[in-house]
Amino acid sequence: MVSPRSTTKYKPRQPDLFGYRKPRAPQRYLAHMIDVGDHGCIYEPGNTCVALFSCARCGWESGWIERQNKTHVLRGVACAKCNDQPQGSLAG
């Protein structure tokens, strides 16, 4: 049996009543961790580890950045080259 969704294009359940769609945020390209550790020094308040990030898309490497915890490291940081950010700005 063929499902109706596979034969027709997907349609939203409710039509767009007001002609307005919320604009999407621009895509962020993220650099992911390649090494995480503890350098044995005193961290900034709120940080517990340091991490090194690399972008698989362009090969950019961040250098060691202090992060709050493992979950914060796994989120990644915005790639400075792919997102056209200034070198010192590591939002994320």
Steps between C-alpha positions, in 0.01 A plus 500: 500500500635844407469773760343827379800698623743315272302573183430869559712790614489567872243763592477669838198407709378858512542749216699819556223738608686830517771472235776527759771250576744552781846557348754229573833573660796473261677165510797481738789278404645341812848383586497186713739393773811304415659500846380579852703512816602665822809718486537500879483876542240732646201547269279802451192489728248246369740304277625150580690381191679607183423380148649517151253535211536431127266566206453201266381732222802734468764359739501798741640430850401708800786464743429410863175650631373475858150354519246443779461121484488201265150585375613851411797354311280257303288789369800625301594858412419702191776473237662840451579443130173341387284753687708806403555600861795699633777278636439589869126439489408144597126522559335178596 
